[in-house]
Amino acid sequence: MSETGYEIFSCYYDALTENVNFSKRAAYFDVLIQKYLCTSGSVLLDLACSTSTMAEQMAQKGYDVIGVDYSSSMLGQAMEKKLKSGLSIQYVQQDMQKLDLYGTVDITICTLDSLNHLPDFESVQRVFQKVADATECGGVFLFDMNTLYKHRVSLNTQVYVYETDDVYCVWKNALQSDQCTVEIDLELFQKCSDGRYRRQTEHITERAYPTEEIREALCKVGFSVIGIYHADTEEPLKADSERMVLVARKEK
């Protein structure tokens, strides 16, 4: 596979997301799917599946999972997990803006603020259209996004430090003048066998958008927005919510 981005970050992705309770998140998404899905199928697309932790969780719940990611390095990690777990997940390397599965799915999930990584709102709209095109009528689209509050208040210009057995990471945020975009620099230090540290860097950009813009974009491509929730709950979005979860169903 050719290099497509996040080659460095993919090596440390699992270590840096150890604080995410993927089992609990999968159970939460499963509840929403069972509540709102109006098709008889169980084909689930994990869009921007990264190293496949969520995809594996959903496959264990009985869904027929397809994992799509643009990063060859992330998918390399996913394939290693598949060899160990033996789960029958199909992985496809594609840009989510050019999604083409040559068929339809009943459910699409997109987690861990993957949509925030797109370069602009037009790109988000293109993804919504592609997901709509790939979704059976009555199918559902569930995703999370970082909120404007998180970018402006929690991330802003903060610096975070993460330390695991595998890596020491300095995470530097820089809120841009548009008050929506955060430029993120990651300084990653991997401990080598001789006790010295190997330094690597990665740059990531995230963008947040007003909730109503997201709702309108979904409705425009044929989705009905069922709920916009606070984090991993079914509570309404709050003024200080850092992450929102949206549930939409294709109605036409």
C-alpha atoms as one frame of an Amber mdcrd trajectory, in Angstrom:
protein
   0.000   0.000   0.000   1.205   3.509  -0.760   1.645   6.141   1.921  -1.506
   8.212   2.373  -1.044  10.088   5.639  -0.985   9.359   9.353   1.861   6.864
   8.836   3.538   7.990  12.065   0.327   8.491  14.041  -0.969   5.023  13.118
   1.916   3.394  14.976   0.777   4.995  18.232  -2.963   5.313  17.599  -4.007
   2.428  19.829  -1.740   3.527  22.663  -3.089   7.096  22.502  -6.724   5.936
  22.493  -6.390   3.538  25.427  -8.624   5.882  27.443 -11.534   5.248  25.055
 -13.893   2.521  26.277 -14.594   0.983  22.867 -16.741  -1.788  24.322 -19.033
   0.753  25.990 -19.156   2.923  22.860 -20.041  -0.072  20.691 -22.831  -1.014
  23.091 -24.137   2.572  22.934 -24.134   2.628  19.144 -25.754  -0.806  19.073
 -28.634   0.467  21.215 -29.211   3.426  18.863 -29.027   1.208  15.789 -31.540
  -1.278  17.149 -33.817   1.590  18.168 -33.865   3.476  14.874 -32.891   1.085
  12.055 -35.793   0.421   9.683 -34.248  -2.209   7.417 -33.967  -5.955   7.910
 -30.258  -6.062   7.046 -27.167  -5.859   9.218 -24.432  -4.650   6.846 -22.464
  -2.016   8.741 -19.903   0.375   7.305 -17.285   1.682   9.714 -16.186   4.823
   7.900 -12.680   6.033   8.749 -12.202   2.825  10.716  -8.545   3.609  11.581
  -6.985   0.529  13.233 -10.379  -1.226  13.447 -10.987  -1.414  17.191 -14.578
  -0.232  16.763 -15.095  -2.387  13.666 -14.067  -5.466  15.621 -16.416  -4.566
  18.464 -19.347  -4.227  16.071 -18.475  -7.470  14.281 -18.525  -9.237  17.629
 -22.096  -7.982  18.047 -23.135  -9.781  14.878 -22.945  -7.032  12.272 -21.545
  -7.752   8.821 -18.805  -5.125   8.900 -16.976  -3.286   6.137 -14.150  -1.038
   7.288 -13.054   1.872   5.100 -10.072   4.116   5.719  -7.846   6.304   3.563
  -4.661   5.541   5.488  -2.766   2.475   4.332  -0.895   2.431   7.628  -4.102
   2.385   9.674  -5.455  -0.457   7.545  -2.208  -2.352   7.990  -2.819  -2.282
  11.735  -6.433  -3.347  11.130  -5.370  -6.352   9.074  -3.001  -7.480  11.822
  -5.922  -7.419  14.289  -8.092  -9.358  11.857  -5.484 -12.100  11.592  -5.510
 -12.446  15.377  -9.279 -12.230  15.924 -10.398 -14.217  12.895 -13.379 -11.885
  12.407 -14.726 -11.712   8.835 -14.388  -7.960   8.361 -13.796  -6.621   4.860
 -11.355  -3.716   4.640 -11.266  -1.211   1.784  -8.793   1.610   1.259 -10.740
   4.632   0.031 -11.014   8.357   0.522 -14.371   8.824   2.275 -15.164  11.683
  -0.103 -14.990   9.174  -2.976 -16.763   6.316  -1.234 -17.901   3.617  -3.674
 -18.824   0.216  -2.249 -20.524  -1.154  -5.396 -23.519  -1.933  -3.203 -25.487
  -0.597  -0.249 -25.277  -0.829   3.532 -27.857  -0.672   6.291 -25.767   1.189
   8.839 -22.843   3.585   8.710 -20.874   4.669  11.742 -18.052   7.210  11.849
 -16.422   7.733  15.227 -13.644   9.524  17.123 -14.133  12.903  15.382 -13.050
  11.559  11.984 -15.289  14.018  10.125 -13.562  16.905  11.906 -10.381  15.989
  10.044 -11.819  16.859   6.639 -10.385  20.032   5.050 -13.613  22.065   4.815
 -17.395  21.915   5.091 -17.786  21.167   1.390 -15.827  17.967   2.027 -18.176
  17.065   4.878 -21.127  17.596   2.548 -19.549  15.334  -0.070 -19.165  12.585
   2.514 -22.801  12.955   3.569 -23.852  12.574  -0.074 -21.670   9.492  -0.551
 -23.049   7.891   2.610 -26.596   8.660   1.507 -25.914   7.088  -1.887 -24.599
   3.944  -0.168 -27.418   3.611   2.374 -30.582   1.543   2.023 -33.839   3.425
   2.594 -34.555   3.090   6.292 -30.856   2.721   7.021 -29.100   4.807   9.639
 -25.994   6.982   9.817 -24.440   7.521  13.254 -21.381   9.663  13.859 -19.703
  11.886  16.395 -18.003  15.238  15.960 -16.083  17.627  18.162 -18.110  20.738
  18.917 -17.229  24.386  18.488 -17.147  24.602  22.295 -14.421  21.984  22.468
 -12.298  23.737  19.859 -12.726  27.198  21.344 -12.515  26.329  25.036 -11.069
  22.895  25.710  -8.502  22.628  22.908  -7.815  26.290  22.112  -4.057  26.686
  22.679  -3.753  23.985  25.327  -0.829  21.582  25.526  -1.388  18.005  26.686
   1.061  15.280  27.590   0.293  11.570  27.224   2.591   8.861  28.476   2.170
   5.128  27.918   4.542   2.186  27.997   5.038   2.624  24.234   5.181   6.355
  23.661   5.530   9.793  25.250   3.440  12.365  23.382   3.311  16.151  23.605
   0.070  17.376  22.013   0.051  21.089  21.123  -3.131  22.852  19.994  -3.399
  26.169  18.174  -6.870  27.640  17.627  -6.937  29.629  14.393  -8.475  33.047
  13.784 -11.675  31.533  12.323 -12.445  30.190  15.828 -13.327  26.818  14.243
 -10.017  25.294  13.182  -7.401  23.810  15.483  -3.930  23.012  14.190  -2.408
  20.161  16.184   1.268  19.287  16.413   2.207  15.938  17.910   5.709  15.353
  19.207   6.078  11.586  19.670   8.936   9.982  21.566   9.297   6.210  21.272
  11.575   4.417  23.714  14.125   2.265  21.915  15.730  -0.954  23.154  18.927
   0.875  24.099  17.018   3.238  26.416  17.194   6.238  24.116  14.107   7.902
  22.608  13.273   8.261  18.929  11.494  11.537  18.151   8.868  11.814  15.425
   6.340  14.508  14.539   2.837  14.508  13.077   0.589  17.413  12.122  -3.208
  17.187  12.211  -5.902  19.753  11.443  -9.434  19.567  12.869 -12.421  21.770
  12.063 -15.723  22.134  13.929 -19.025  23.454  12.593 -22.333  24.820  13.888
 -24.822  22.078  14.699 -27.507  23.519  12.435 -25.152  23.457   9.441 -24.600
  19.749  10.028 -28.331  19.114  10.356 -29.145  21.037   7.168 -26.450  19.235
   5.190 -27.818  15.846   6.254 -31.399  16.790   5.366 -30.286  18.086   1.981
 -29.069  14.613   0.915 -32.134  12.744   2.145 -31.423  12.012   5.795 -33.846
  12.760   8.606 -32.011  13.809  11.756 -33.429  11.771  14.617 -31.221  13.027
  17.407 -28.233  15.210  18.265 -26.955  14.004  21.606 -24.469  14.958  24.289
 -21.434  12.662  24.125 -22.388   8.988  24.553 -25.885   9.584  25.912 -29.403
  10.199  24.658 -29.470  13.538  26.453 -29.871  16.735  24.413 -26.736  18.568
  23.367 -25.548  21.032  26.021 -23.860  24.400  25.743 -20.633  22.876  27.070
 -20.787  19.541  25.231 -17.379  18.710  23.808 -18.617  15.967  21.514 -21.953
  15.502  19.800 -23.409  12.268  18.489 -25.806  12.498  15.562 -28.293   9.862
  14.446 -29.829  10.195  11.003 -32.030   7.880   8.944 -32.338   7.798   5.158
 -35.927   8.503   4.285 -35.770   8.751   0.481
